[in-house]
Amino acid sequence: MDRLTSMAVFVKAVDLGSFAAAATALDLSGPMVGKHVRFLEERLGVRLINRTTRRQSLTDFGRAYYERCRVVLAEADAADALAADQLSEPRGRLRVTMPVHFGRRCVTPILLELAQQYPALELDLSLNDRIVDLAEDGYDLAIRTGTLEDKAGVIARRIARQRMVVCASPSYLKVHGRPLRTGDLSSHHAIVYRRSGPVPPWLFPRNGQPPVEVTPLHRLRLDDLDAIADVATAGMGLAWLPYWLVRGRIQAGALVELLPDEPGFLYDAFAVWLPTPHLPVKVRLAVNALAAALPQFTT
């Protein structure tokens, strides 16, 4: 006999109080219920149920074994549900928060393609640059870029790396010349990103060493990456931006990628979600889709 099936019959007989009731519930004969219980007893070498013609009662060992069987059967059901979930289609609402520009240009197209593939999936997307509390704000998934300040209480998976480039317009380079190395940046004007606090430095990686930090001269500070690209295109200075953001302008000749001998710094992008014993299929598929497709947007 199958041990798991016999455990299920035993638990049902205890829950309903008699072999007859268990037989009716499980569509078995009364003697078959008895055979399942005897199979367990013979296998264990211990009596589970004291039976008379008028009543049945659990032995002390039988009660402990009953409680453990319930746990085993619940775990088996959970395993079966997990397998079924792997094969099922995502459905219901998927709430995702993401940075404005990275979300609009890179993340949203991938999630929209996922929604086209699975008609039962609903998307609730929030594009903003603030760090939200997933539990408090009710999001299934957050997309974050750069260094994760606090990893406590969340699961994070890196899904892409954004290459940063220094660029300028042809008109700026015609007047001010072209920087060839990081040391040349100090003699140029820059348009820098600043949201709050000090201006973050431009970073240039070095093999096996911390990245070189450069804070160029600047009189123009903006808190919007697209606006920085606009100002750089207008010839107002150098800019340090994600390549995905300025790829089209570089290909069109509106901006020129500089410092070709300097490797671009790679900013990580992460998918972040709350720990859960069973990750919903909609979240799992979204994370996998982003990890598979984002590199073509960000490199």
C-alpha atoms as one frame of an Amber mdcrd trajectory, in Angstrom:
protein
   0.000   0.000   0.000   1.020   3.600  -0.486   2.104   5.035   2.857   0.891
   8.593   2.114  -2.551   7.296   1.122  -2.735   5.209   4.283  -1.810   8.267
   6.356  -4.641  10.217   4.709  -7.134   7.425   5.456  -5.926   7.211   9.069
  -6.272  10.982   9.572  -9.754  10.967   8.047 -10.835   8.106  10.334  -9.625
  10.023  13.377 -11.205  13.292  12.233 -14.609  11.683  11.602 -14.506   9.353
  14.594 -15.139   6.020  12.855 -13.976   3.780  10.042 -17.479   3.796   8.567
 -17.626   7.577   8.328 -14.139   7.682   6.777 -15.160   4.996   4.272 -18.178
   7.046   3.187 -16.164  10.258   2.912 -13.372   8.619   0.910 -15.639   6.338
  -1.160 -13.950   3.230   0.240 -15.278   0.116   1.889 -15.104  -0.158   5.669
 -12.704  -3.124   5.517 -10.395  -1.161   3.199 -10.154   1.653   5.751  -9.187
  -0.942   8.321  -6.536  -2.374   5.993  -4.904   1.059   5.602  -4.728   1.557
   9.358  -3.371  -1.975   9.932  -0.764  -1.383   7.222   0.552   1.606   9.175
   0.474  -0.257  12.475   2.344  -3.227  11.038   4.894  -0.977   9.392   5.462
   0.985  12.600   5.163  -1.973  14.951   2.924   0.101  17.217  -0.863   0.193
  17.698  -2.425   3.477  16.613  -6.097   2.941  17.470  -7.742   0.868  20.169
 -10.789  -0.666  18.502 -13.807  -2.433  19.961 -17.138  -3.323  18.410 -18.649
  -0.191  19.944 -15.951   2.485  19.832 -12.421   3.409  18.817  -9.861   5.584
  20.557  -6.344   6.752  19.777  -3.422   5.361  21.711  -0.943   7.860  23.107
   1.417   7.077  20.250  -1.498   7.179  17.814  -2.340  10.728  18.859   1.263
  11.900  18.355   1.441  10.082  15.029  -1.880  11.638  13.961  -0.548  15.167
  14.573   2.607  14.426  12.593   0.599  12.891   9.739  -1.456  16.069   9.458
   1.761  18.065   9.007   3.110  15.630   6.413  -0.145  15.665   4.425  -0.314
  19.477   4.523   3.240  19.692   3.190   2.406  17.189   0.447  -0.613  19.276
  -0.554   1.565  22.402  -0.580   4.097  20.651  -2.815   1.340  19.639  -5.230
   0.016  23.212  -5.227   3.497  24.494  -6.000   3.764  22.207  -9.006   0.328
  23.268 -10.201   1.293  26.921  -9.764   4.399  26.438 -11.884   2.191  25.266
 -14.730  -0.561  27.822 -14.270  -0.899  31.192 -15.925  -0.452  34.387 -13.896
  -3.669  36.128 -13.037  -4.896  38.975 -10.900  -3.285  42.317 -10.129   0.497
  42.763 -10.137   1.535  45.997  -8.373   5.004  47.244  -9.281   6.822  50.433
  -8.268   9.835  51.643 -10.255  12.010  54.706 -10.960  10.425  57.098 -13.457
  12.826  57.034 -16.412  14.205  53.535 -16.026  10.672  52.286 -15.486   9.179
  54.034 -18.494  11.993  53.281 -20.948  13.113  49.813 -19.863  10.818  48.064
 -17.372   7.336  48.973 -18.596   7.747  47.620 -22.168   8.720  44.206 -20.774
   5.809  44.079 -18.345   3.374  45.181 -21.058   4.600  42.347 -23.271   4.010
  39.968 -20.352   0.462  41.314 -19.978  -0.168  40.729 -23.685   1.016  37.152
 -23.287  -1.219  36.490 -20.257  -4.664  38.124 -20.616  -5.679  37.301 -17.021
  -2.788  39.375 -15.634  -3.577  42.929 -14.504  -0.831  45.564 -14.142  -0.826
  48.369 -11.583   2.400  50.299 -12.245   3.711  53.261 -10.262   6.542  55.330
 -11.751   8.217  57.460  -9.092  11.686  57.891  -7.638  10.859  57.490  -3.962
  11.707  54.344  -2.020   8.409  52.784  -0.970   7.659  50.331   1.811   6.416
  47.228   0.002   4.326  45.965   2.896   2.863  49.312   3.923   2.090  50.446
   0.378   0.885  47.039  -0.831   3.292  46.455  -3.728   4.171  42.990  -5.022
   7.449  44.096  -6.553   9.831  47.060  -6.557  12.491  47.888  -9.127  15.436
  49.737  -7.603  18.693  50.966  -9.085  22.092  51.601  -7.564  23.121  50.340
  -4.143  20.392  48.836  -1.982  20.560  50.835   1.224  18.606  48.355   3.325
  18.263  44.690   2.384  16.721  43.661   5.709  13.316  42.027   5.369  13.325
  41.816   1.558  14.496  39.483  -1.181  16.529  41.131  -3.971  17.633  39.780
  -7.337  19.868  41.705  -9.718  18.096  41.892 -13.055  20.314  44.256 -15.071
  23.356  46.502 -15.042  23.242  50.032 -16.476  26.398  51.279 -18.185  27.103
  54.940 -17.502  28.707  57.141 -20.180  30.108  60.649 -20.345  28.693  62.531
 -23.311  28.446  66.019 -24.805  27.054  67.695 -27.884  29.192  68.327 -30.979
  28.681  72.075 -30.485  30.122  71.926 -26.954  33.120  69.884 -28.084  33.795
  72.281 -30.963  34.174  75.168 -28.518  35.751  73.446 -25.475  37.564  70.462
 -26.950  37.210  66.762 -26.187  38.301  65.230 -22.858  40.371  62.083 -23.437
  40.820  60.860 -19.849  39.229  61.385 -16.453  41.898  63.914 -15.518  40.668
  66.190 -18.315  37.195  66.498 -16.794  38.308  69.152 -14.309  38.715  71.675
 -17.133  35.170  71.202 -18.437  31.708  72.335 -17.421  29.203  69.664 -16.441
  25.483  69.226 -15.931  25.020  67.082 -12.841  22.246  65.161 -11.168  21.209
  66.235  -7.707  18.049  65.401  -5.823  19.033  66.111  -2.227  22.262  66.329
  -0.285  25.663  66.638  -1.971  26.164  66.106  -5.689  26.990  62.419  -6.272
  30.383  61.904  -7.952  30.899  60.409 -11.377  32.374  56.933 -11.012  34.963
  55.183 -13.168  35.814  51.542 -12.354  39.348  50.255 -11.790  40.208  46.561
 -11.833  40.350  45.241  -8.291  40.185  48.749  -6.823  37.400  51.076  -5.688
  36.103  53.232  -8.545  37.685  56.616  -9.171  35.348  59.402  -8.039  35.207
  62.632 -10.036  33.040  65.631  -9.223  33.450  67.984 -12.194  32.866  71.712
 -12.135  29.184  72.456 -12.453  26.781  75.335 -12.318  23.792  73.410 -13.632
  22.172  70.892 -11.279  18.951  69.061 -12.182  16.975  66.269 -10.580  15.673
  64.783 -13.856  17.821  62.609 -16.120  15.907  63.452 -19.300  16.329  67.156
 -18.566  20.087  66.657 -18.105  20.225  64.964 -21.514  18.288  67.893 -23.022
  20.682  70.452 -21.533  23.735  68.482 -22.692  22.254  68.244 -26.197  21.859
  72.028 -26.156  25.635  72.357 -25.711  25.735  73.459 -22.064  28.280  70.918
 -20.814  29.246  67.304 -20.240  26.793  64.809 -18.773  27.205  61.403 -17.101
  24.136  59.355 -17.921  22.930  55.777 -18.436  23.667  54.649 -21.959  20.094
  53.426 -22.471  18.874  56.972 -21.878  21.116  58.631 -24.485  21.564  55.774
 -26.972  19.178  57.326 -29.483  20.803  60.767 -29.240  24.272  59.258 -29.694
  23.153  57.232 -32.709  21.550  60.361 -34.196  24.699  62.438 -33.624  23.052
  64.834 -31.174  25.428  63.644 -28.443  28.911  62.110 -28.594  30.097  59.377
 -26.236  33.406  60.418 -24.666  36.346  58.754 -22.878  36.369  55.636 -25.073
  39.309  54.167 -23.140  37.494  54.418 -19.808  35.205  51.477 -18.930  31.712
  52.606 -18.075  30.582  52.269 -14.482  27.808  49.698 -14.077  24.857  50.625
 -11.891  22.918  47.587 -10.733  19.164  47.265 -11.093  17.314  44.984  -8.681
  13.894  43.398  -8.394  12.858  43.465  -4.737   9.995  41.641  -3.024   8.917
  40.570   0.434   9.870  37.109   1.717   7.110  34.564   1.277   6.957  30.764
   1.625   5.456  30.551  -1.843   6.270  33.231  -4.428   3.160  33.958  -6.540
   3.516  32.874 -10.142   2.797  36.422 -11.375   5.768  37.790  -9.427   8.075
  34.947 -10.416   7.281  35.312 -14.118   7.686  39.094 -13.992  11.111  38.862
 -12.350  12.271  36.191 -14.799  11.021  38.215 -17.775  12.843  41.332 -16.586
  16.085  39.446 -15.925  15.939  37.913 -19.410  15.004  41.025 -21.399  16.428
  44.055 -19.558  20.063  43.584 -20.698  19.059  44.444 -24.274  17.699  47.775
 -22.999  20.546  48.705 -20.649  23.739  47.747 -22.500
